């Protein structure tokens, strides 16, 4: 669910990609219309965020490589970017109406912005032609990609964004309970600090991390989902309300209790994970996607004692304690400018990545899906089986960056960094309120 700062369009967008995004028929389209007389390859571009050595990234890149092999008639130009970099690039090229042919995108706010900008084309016709695929998504899975009754993508995964991953061996060593209440969490933090163990590793250099993996769940625990949706719509609630001030205060108090290591705004997610892999931290908070990283990269002695739980209830909170923030998962956007043979090629790749086989590959990579398919417990890693079982009893509440405007997302991401460095909750709250009200013209 990851996050944006404005940058200039880099020169990495090649001339061929820009040509491929231009309006009108391409050479390939005209050749196809002429009965295939022109035998030039169909050119297709895709931007994605499957760049890491986690099992999901490896699985998705294999699908791209296999697609290239199976379709020599398609010249596929695939470009991978880290998630925050991808979001930045997409916003930049969107402003110039120069989208790649296919691109990983997020449901709700981003989808609506791109539809309103006339950058996407719906996929209803293609989806309806394969009812055995369309009808196997979990309930409401397509809602975040539906605008004015038209469907613009399907989720390729399920992305709960906020779990506590913990090393049971460290908890046992210091006789600490896995926290089921807020007081038990505070006790755990105190005990680990006294024994020079980082209670909760944090890497917030890319400023979306605290917002997505920690604060969105704290916020829902305190305010409840209905309040947040009203505040997001600026209809009956404001981010300067006492509920939101309390949520910000809860996060700030975590920072003051030294839940996180010094310098957390200066390291990234990978460095955060290394602190956990090295046994220097007892916990870290991250999304369901972290399981694929753990399964692929954690040392065996750490992986074997790693388990997953959710954030405890917060006293006096209005939200559902048996929930975690998240979204149904990323999807693929299809450029509105695609027509003819290039559109046909794009839909073939769309199906390879998000159709039944793509969903199986995702699930097999220790990544949750928004698709009705069972985990093979004889093959899946026990940690992923644990995550999958946990999700059967956990609801998903909105992650903040899926509902807020892009301007407000940037403000809250930066504001949470400032909050943890000492800025008052009231100051941060006013900035978020002003940004969201301004974006909605209210």
C-alpha positions as CSV (number, residue, x, y, z in Angstrom):
1,X,0.0,0.0,0.0
2,X,3.0,2.2,-0.7
3,X,3.5,5.6,-1.2
4,X,4.4,8.7,-3.1
5,X,6.6,11.8,-3.4
6,X,6.6,13.9,-6.5
7,X,9.6,13.6,-8.8
8,X,10.3,14.5,-12.4
9,X,9.7,11.9,-15.1
10,X,13.0,10.0,-15.5
11,X,14.6,9.2,-18.8
12,X,13.9,5.5,-18.1
13,X,10.7,5.8,-20.1
14,X,12.1,4.8,-23.5
15,X,11.0,6.3,-26.8
16,X,9.4,3.0,-27.8
17,X,7.3,3.0,-24.6
18,X,6.1,6.5,-25.3
19,X,5.3,5.6,-28.9
20,X,3.4,2.6,-27.6
21,X,1.3,4.8,-25.4
22,X,0.5,7.3,-28.2
23,X,-3.0,7.6,-29.5
24,X,-4.3,6.1,-32.7
25,X,-3.4,2.8,-34.5
26,X,0.1,1.5,-34.3
27,X,2.0,-0.3,-37.0
28,X,1.2,-3.5,-35.3
29,X,-2.5,-2.7,-35.2
30,X,-2.6,-1.8,-38.9
31,X,-0.8,-5.0,-39.7
32,X,-3.3,-7.0,-37.8
33,X,-6.2,-5.2,-39.5
34,X,-4.6,-6.1,-42.8
35,X,-4.8,-9.8,-42.1
36,X,-1.3,-10.1,-40.5
37,X,0.6,-8.9,-43.6
38,X,2.9,-6.9,-41.3
39,X,4.8,-9.4,-39.3
40,X,6.5,-7.0,-36.9
41,X,6.3,-8.0,-33.3
42,X,3.6,-6.6,-31.1
43,X,5.3,-4.3,-28.6
44,X,4.0,-4.3,-25.0
45,X,5.2,-2.6,-21.9
46,X,4.5,-3.4,-18.3
47,X,5.6,-1.7,-15.1
48,X,5.6,-3.8,-11.9
49,X,7.0,-3.9,-8.3
50,X,8.2,-7.5,-8.2
51,X,11.8,-6.5,-7.8
52,X,12.8,-8.3,-4.6
53,X,14.1,-11.7,-3.7
54,X,10.9,-12.6,-1.9
55,X,9.0,-15.6,-3.1
56,X,6.2,-13.5,-4.6
57,X,8.6,-11.3,-6.6
58,X,10.4,-14.4,-8.0
59,X,7.1,-16.1,-8.9
60,X,5.8,-13.1,-10.8
61,X,9.0,-12.6,-12.7
62,X,8.9,-16.2,-13.7
63,X,5.4,-15.7,-15.2
64,X,6.8,-12.8,-17.2
65,X,9.8,-14.8,-18.4
66,X,7.5,-17.8,-19.3
67,X,5.2,-15.4,-21.2
68,X,8.0,-14.1,-23.3
69,X,9.1,-17.6,-24.2
70,X,5.5,-18.8,-25.0
71,X,4.7,-15.6,-27.1
72,X,7.6,-14.9,-29.4
73,X,5.2,-12.7,-31.4
74,X,5.1,-10.2,-28.5
75,X,8.0,-8.0,-27.6
76,X,7.6,-7.5,-23.9
77,X,9.3,-4.6,-22.2
78,X,9.1,-5.2,-18.4
79,X,10.3,-2.7,-16.0
80,X,10.4,-3.3,-12.2
81,X,10.5,-0.6,-9.6
82,X,10.3,-0.7,-5.8
83,X,6.7,0.0,-4.7
84,X,7.2,3.6,-3.6
85,X,9.2,4.4,-6.8
86,X,6.5,2.8,-8.9
87,X,3.8,4.9,-7.3
88,X,5.8,8.0,-7.9
89,X,6.5,7.2,-11.5
90,X,2.8,6.3,-12.2
91,X,1.6,9.6,-10.8
92,X,4.2,11.5,-12.9
93,X,3.4,9.8,-16.2
94,X,-0.3,10.0,-15.4
95,X,-0.1,13.8,-15.2
96,X,1.5,13.7,-18.7
97,X,-1.0,11.1,-20.0
98,X,1.9,8.7,-20.9
99,X,1.0,5.5,-19.1
100,X,2.7,2.2,-19.8
101,X,0.5,-0.4,-21.5
102,X,0.0,-2.5,-18.3
103,X,1.0,-1.5,-14.8
104,X,0.6,-2.6,-11.2
105,X,-1.9,-0.3,-9.5
106,X,-3.8,-0.1,-6.2
107,X,-7.6,-0.3,-5.5
108,X,-9.9,2.5,-4.3
109,X,-8.2,6.0,-4.4
110,X,-5.6,5.3,-7.1
111,X,-8.1,3.5,-9.3
112,X,-10.6,6.3,-9.0
113,X,-8.0,8.9,-9.8
114,X,-6.8,7.1,-12.9
115,X,-10.4,6.5,-14.1
116,X,-11.3,10.2,-13.6
117,X,-8.2,11.1,-15.5
118,X,-9.4,8.9,-18.4
119,X,-6.2,6.8,-18.2
120,X,-7.8,3.3,-17.8
121,X,-10.0,1.1,-19.9
122,X,-12.5,-1.3,-18.2
123,X,-11.9,-5.1,-18.4
124,X,-15.6,-6.1,-18.0
125,X,-15.9,-7.7,-21.4
126,X,-12.8,-9.8,-21.0
127,X,-13.7,-10.8,-17.4
128,X,-17.3,-11.7,-18.4
129,X,-15.9,-14.0,-21.2
130,X,-14.3,-16.1,-18.4
131,X,-17.0,-16.6,-15.8
132,X,-15.2,-19.5,-14.1
133,X,-12.4,-17.0,-13.3
134,X,-14.6,-14.0,-12.5
135,X,-16.9,-15.9,-10.1
136,X,-14.1,-17.3,-8.0
137,X,-13.0,-14.1,-6.4
138,X,-13.8,-13.7,-2.7
139,X,-16.9,-11.5,-1.9
140,X,-16.3,-7.8,-2.6
141,X,-12.9,-8.5,-4.0
142,X,-13.7,-6.4,-7.1
143,X,-15.2,-3.4,-5.3
144,X,-12.0,-1.4,-5.1
145,X,-11.6,-1.7,-8.8
146,X,-15.2,-0.8,-9.7
147,X,-16.1,2.7,-10.7
148,X,-19.6,3.6,-11.9
149,X,-20.4,-0.1,-12.3
150,X,-17.4,-0.7,-14.6
151,X,-14.6,-3.1,-13.5
152,X,-11.1,-1.8,-14.2
153,X,-9.0,-4.6,-12.8
154,X,-8.9,-7.7,-10.4
155,X,-6.8,-8.2,-7.4
156,X,-3.6,-10.4,-7.8
157,X,-3.2,-10.9,-4.1
158,X,-4.8,-10.1,-0.7
159,X,-2.9,-7.4,1.2
160,X,-3.6,-7.1,4.9
161,X,-1.0,-4.5,5.9
162,X,-0.6,-4.8,9.6
163,X,0.6,-7.9,11.6
164,X,3.0,-8.4,14.4
165,X,5.7,-10.9,13.5
166,X,7.5,-12.1,16.6
167,X,10.3,-14.4,17.6
168,X,8.9,-16.9,20.1
169,X,12.4,-17.9,21.3
170,X,13.2,-14.3,22.4
171,X,9.8,-14.0,24.2
172,X,10.5,-17.3,26.0
173,X,14.1,-16.3,26.9
174,X,12.8,-13.2,28.8
175,X,9.6,-14.8,30.0
176,X,7.4,-12.4,28.1
177,X,3.8,-13.0,27.0
178,X,2.8,-12.6,23.4
179,X,0.7,-9.5,23.9
180,X,-3.1,-9.9,23.7
181,X,-3.8,-6.6,25.5
182,X,-2.3,-3.1,25.2
183,X,-0.9,-3.4,28.7
184,X,0.9,-6.7,27.8
185,X,2.3,-4.9,24.8
186,X,3.7,-2.1,27.0
187,X,5.1,-4.7,29.4
188,X,6.8,-6.5,26.5
189,X,8.4,-3.3,25.3
190,X,9.7,-2.4,28.7
191,X,11.1,-5.9,29.3
192,X,12.9,-6.1,26.0
193,X,14.4,-2.6,26.4
194,X,15.8,-3.5,29.8
195,X,17.5,-6.5,28.2
196,X,18.9,-4.5,25.2
197,X,16.6,-6.2,22.7
198,X,14.8,-3.9,20.2
199,X,11.1,-4.5,21.0
200,X,9.9,-3.8,17.5
201,X,12.2,-3.2,14.5
202,X,11.0,-0.4,12.2
203,X,12.3,0.9,8.9
204,X,10.4,4.0,7.9
205,X,12.8,5.6,5.5
206,X,10.2,5.2,2.8
207,X,7.6,7.1,4.8
208,X,4.6,4.9,4.0
209,X,5.7,2.1,6.3
210,X,4.4,3.5,9.7
211,X,1.2,4.6,8.1
212,X,0.4,1.4,6.3
213,X,1.7,-1.3,8.7
214,X,1.1,0.3,12.1
215,X,-1.0,3.5,12.2
216,X,-3.8,2.4,9.9
217,X,-4.6,-0.3,12.4
218,X,-4.1,1.9,15.4
219,X,-6.4,4.5,13.8
220,X,-9.2,1.9,13.2
221,X,-8.8,0.5,16.7
222,X,-9.4,4.0,18.2
223,X,-11.8,5.7,15.8
224,X,-13.7,2.8,14.2
225,X,-14.1,2.3,10.5
226,X,-17.2,4.4,10.1
227,X,-15.6,7.5,11.5
228,X,-12.6,7.1,9.2
229,X,-14.7,6.8,6.1
230,X,-16.7,9.9,7.1
231,X,-13.5,11.8,7.6
232,X,-12.1,10.6,4.3
233,X,-15.2,11.8,2.6
234,X,-15.2,15.0,4.7
235,X,-18.8,14.2,5.5
236,X,-19.7,14.3,9.2
237,X,-16.1,13.9,10.6
238,X,-12.8,15.8,10.5
239,X,-9.2,14.7,11.1
240,X,-9.1,17.4,13.8
241,X,-11.7,15.4,15.8
242,X,-10.7,14.1,19.3
243,X,-10.8,10.5,18.0
244,X,-8.0,11.1,15.5
245,X,-6.0,13.1,18.0
246,X,-6.2,10.1,20.4
247,X,-5.0,7.7,17.6
248,X,-2.0,9.9,16.9
249,X,-1.3,10.1,20.6
250,X,-1.3,6.3,20.9
251,X,1.3,6.0,18.1
252,X,3.4,8.8,19.6
253,X,3.3,7.1,23.0
254,X,4.6,3.9,21.4
255,X,7.6,5.9,20.1
256,X,8.2,7.5,23.5
257,X,8.2,4.1,25.1
258,X,11.1,3.2,22.8
259,X,9.1,0.5,21.1
260,X,11.3,1.2,18.0
261,X,15.1,1.4,17.7
262,X,16.9,4.7,17.3
263,X,17.2,6.0,13.7
264,X,14.1,4.2,12.4
265,X,13.4,7.0,9.9
266,X,16.8,6.4,8.4
267,X,16.6,2.7,7.5
268,X,14.3,0.9,5.0
269,X,12.2,-2.3,5.2
270,X,15.0,-4.6,4.2
271,X,17.3,-3.2,6.9
272,X,14.4,-3.6,9.4
273,X,14.0,-7.2,8.4
274,X,17.7,-7.8,8.9
275,X,17.5,-6.6,12.5
276,X,14.8,-9.4,13.0
277,X,16.8,-12.0,11.1
278,X,19.9,-11.3,13.2
279,X,17.9,-11.8,16.5
280,X,18.4,-8.1,17.5
281,X,14.6,-7.4,17.6
282,X,11.8,-9.4,19.2
283,X,9.1,-8.1,16.8
284,X,8.4,-6.1,13.7
285,X,5.1,-5.0,12.1
286,X,4.5,-5.5,8.4
287,X,1.9,-6.7,6.0
288,X,1.0,-10.2,4.9
289,X,3.5,-9.8,2.1
290,X,6.3,-10.1,4.6
291,X,5.7,-13.8,5.0
292,X,7.1,-14.4,1.5
293,X,10.3,-12.6,2.5
294,X,10.6,-14.5,5.7
295,X,10.0,-17.9,4.1
296,X,12.6,-17.2,1.4
297,X,15.3,-15.3,3.3
298,X,15.1,-15.6,7.1
299,X,17.8,-17.9,8.8
300,X,16.3,-21.2,9.7
301,X,16.8,-20.8,13.4
302,X,14.8,-17.5,13.2
303,X,12.1,-18.7,10.8
304,X,11.4,-21.8,12.9
305,X,10.5,-19.7,15.9
306,X,8.7,-16.9,14.1
307,X,4.9,-16.5,14.5
308,X,2.2,-14.0,13.6
309,X,-0.4,-12.1,15.6
310,X,-2.4,-8.9,15.4
311,X,-2.2,-5.6,17.3
312,X,-4.0,-5.8,20.6
313,X,-7.2,-3.9,21.4
314,X,-6.8,-0.4,22.6
315,X,-8.7,0.6,25.7
316,X,-11.7,2.8,24.9
317,X,-11.4,2.2,21.2
318,X,-14.4,2.1,18.9
319,X,-13.0,-0.3,16.3
320,X,-13.1,-4.0,15.9
321,X,-10.2,-5.5,17.8
322,X,-10.3,-8.6,15.6
323,X,-9.2,-6.8,12.5
324,X,-6.2,-5.5,10.6
325,X,-5.8,-2.7,8.0
326,X,-5.4,-3.7,4.4
327,X,-6.8,-3.9,0.9
328,X,-7.8,-6.8,-1.4
329,X,-4.5,-6.4,-3.3
330,X,-2.8,-4.9,-6.2
331,X,-4.2,-5.2,-9.7
332,X,-3.1,-4.5,-13.3
333,X,-4.2,-1.3,-15.0
334,X,-4.8,-1.4,-18.7
335,X,-4.0,1.8,-20.6
336,X,-7.0,3.4,-22.3
337,X,-5.0,3.9,-25.4
338,X,-4.5,0.2,-26.2
339,X,-6.4,-1.1,-29.2
340,X,-6.2,-3.9,-31.7
341,X,-3.4,-6.5,-31.5
342,X,-1.6,-4.7,-28.7
343,X,-4.8,-4.8,-26.5
344,X,-5.2,-8.5,-27.3
345,X,-1.6,-9.1,-26.2
346,X,-2.1,-7.0,-23.1
347,X,-5.2,-9.1,-22.1
348,X,-3.2,-12.3,-22.6
349,X,-0.6,-11.1,-20.1
350,X,-3.3,-9.7,-17.8
351,X,-4.8,-13.2,-17.6
352,X,-1.4,-15.0,-17.2
353,X,-0.6,-12.8,-14.1
354,X,-4.1,-12.6,-12.5
355,X,-6.0,-15.5,-13.9
356,X,-6.3,-18.9,-12.1
357,X,-2.7,-19.9,-12.8
358,X,-1.3,-16.6,-11.6
359,X,-3.4,-16.9,-8.5
360,X,-2.0,-20.3,-7.8
361,X,1.5,-19.1,-8.3
362,X,0.9,-16.2,-5.9
363,X,-0.5,-18.5,-3.3
364,X,2.4,-20.9,-3.8
365,X,4.8,-18.0,-3.1
366,X,3.5,-17.7,0.5
367,X,1.3,-14.7,-0.5
368,X,-2.4,-14.4,0.4
369,X,-4.9,-14.1,-2.5
370,X,-8.4,-12.7,-2.9
371,X,-9.3,-15.8,-4.8
372,X,-11.1,-19.0,-3.8
373,X,-8.3,-21.4,-3.7
374,X,-7.1,-23.7,-0.9
375,X,-3.6,-23.7,0.6
376,X,-1.8,-27.0,0.1
377,X,-0.7,-27.6,3.7
378,X,1.6,-30.4,2.6
379,X,3.6,-28.0,0.5
380,X,3.2,-24.6,2.0
381,X,5.5,-23.3,4.7
382,X,4.0,-23.6,8.2
383,X,4.4,-19.9,8.8
384,X,2.2,-19.2,5.7
385,X,-0.3,-21.8,6.8
386,X,-0.4,-20.0,10.1
387,X,-1.0,-16.6,8.4
388,X,-3.7,-18.1,6.2
389,X,-5.5,-19.6,9.2
390,X,-5.2,-16.3,11.1
391,X,-6.9,-14.5,8.2
392,X,-10.0,-16.7,8.5
393,X,-10.9,-15.0,11.8
394,X,-9.6,-11.4,11.0
395,X,-11.5,-8.7,9.2
396,X,-9.8,-6.1,7.0
397,X,-10.4,-2.5,7.8
398,X,-9.3,0.3,5.4
399,X,-5.6,1.1,5.2
400,X,-5.3,4.9,5.1
401,X,-3.5,5.3,1.8
402,X,-6.2,3.4,0.0
403,X,-8.9,5.9,0.9
404,X,-7.2,9.3,1.3
405,X,-6.4,11.5,-1.6
406,X,-2.8,11.3,-2.9
407,X,-2.1,14.8,-1.4
408,X,-3.4,13.7,2.0
409,X,-1.4,10.4,1.8
410,X,1.8,12.3,1.4
411,X,0.9,14.7,4.2
412,X,0.1,11.9,6.7
413,X,3.1,9.8,5.7
414,X,5.4,12.8,6.4
415,X,3.3,13.8,9.4
416,X,3.7,10.4,11.1
417,X,7.5,10.7,10.7
418,X,7.3,14.1,12.4
419,X,5.0,12.9,15.1
420,X,7.4,10.2,16.1
421,X,10.2,12.8,16.3
422,X,8.1,15.0,18.7
423,X,5.7,17.1,16.6
424,X,2.3,17.4,18.4
425,X,-0.7,15.3,17.3
426,X,-2.7,18.5,16.9
427,X,-0.3,19.9,14.4
428,X,-0.2,16.7,12.3
429,X,-4.0,16.4,12.5
430,X,-4.6,19.9,11.1
431,X,-2.2,19.2,8.2
432,X,-4.1,16.0,7.3
433,X,-7.4,17.7,7.6
434,X,-6.4,20.6,5.4
435,X,-4.9,18.3,2.8
436,X,-8.0,16.1,2.5
437,X,-10.4,19.0,2.6
438,X,-8.4,20.8,-0.1
439,X,-8.3,17.7,-2.3
440,X,-12.0,17.3,-2.1
441,X,-12.7,21.0,-2.5
442,X,-14.4,21.2,0.9
